[in-house]
Amino acid sequence: MPMRRGICRRFDGPIAQMKHEPSRQLNPLRTMPNLLTIGRICLAPFLVSAVLEGKFVTGFVLFMAAGITDALDGMLARILKQRTILGQYLDPVADKLLLSTLFLVLTHMNLIPIRVTALVFGRDLGILVVAAILYSAAGRRDFKPSIFGKANTLAQLTAVSSVLLYQIDHAAWVGLLKKWSLYATIALTIASGLHYAWLISRRTTTPMANSASGGGAAA
């Protein structure tokens, strides 16, 4: 009897832990960072509606709120240790959805030059196509943003916010901020696109070189 109790105790611990393990796993849709990201996506139609109706104060406030949630979700994910795969995909999707939609709307209202929006969409579309090809051909999913990509996103955020702010306040510094942030968006869009193409070429040629060297050694 003592041996049976000992055996039961020995195996009961891991079994009990396995039973309670699923309950400890976080539901990705209930984590605070992902909820903030989903909230940012939900802000998009209200923000677009406010800008199209000429309510630039409301649009600017909503855009600032979206920017705050963007900063908070990353910070909370690190502090609360709630990083999820869903969040890694959802966060850039929310950013691109918000920025791309606003670029289109502001270009439609003649507030952002067409060439800027064309460059932004051309770069994003090119990256999306290349990523899809690499994923289907080689199963690659590690497309981490480069320093140029992050700087480009910051420039786009500054450009959109300054364009919205200039409709509220025609101060000279706001006009200069709008002008140079659009120039920075053009320059960083081109630079990040070229840098991404260079990274892709390195990733695709390195496995081929390794396989070639491996094949020679085997022969």
Number of C-alpha atoms within 10 A of each C-alpha: 6 7 8 9 9 11 11 11 11 11 10 12 11 11 11 10 10 11 11 11 10 10 9 8 8 12 11 16 13 9 19 16 28 24 16 21 24 17 15 23 19 14 16 21 12 13 22 21 14 17 20 16 9 13 16 19 16 16 23 22 15 19 24 14 13 24 15 13 19 20 12 16 22 19 13 17 17 12 10 11 11 19 19 17 9 11 22 13 10 15 21 14 14 20 19 14 14 22 19 17 16 21 23 18 17 21 17 13 13 10 16 20 14 15 11 18 19 15 17 22 16 15 17 15 12 14 17 12 11 14 18 15 13 16 13 11 9 10 11 13 11 8 11 8 12 13 11 18 18 13 17 23 18 15 22 23 20 19 23 22 21 24 23 24 21 20 17 14 13 10 11 10 12 18 17 13 18 22 14 15 22 22 15 19 24 20 16 22 26 18 15 20 22 14 16 21 15 11 13 16 11 11 13 12 10 11 11 11 11 11 11 12 11 11 10 9 8 7 5
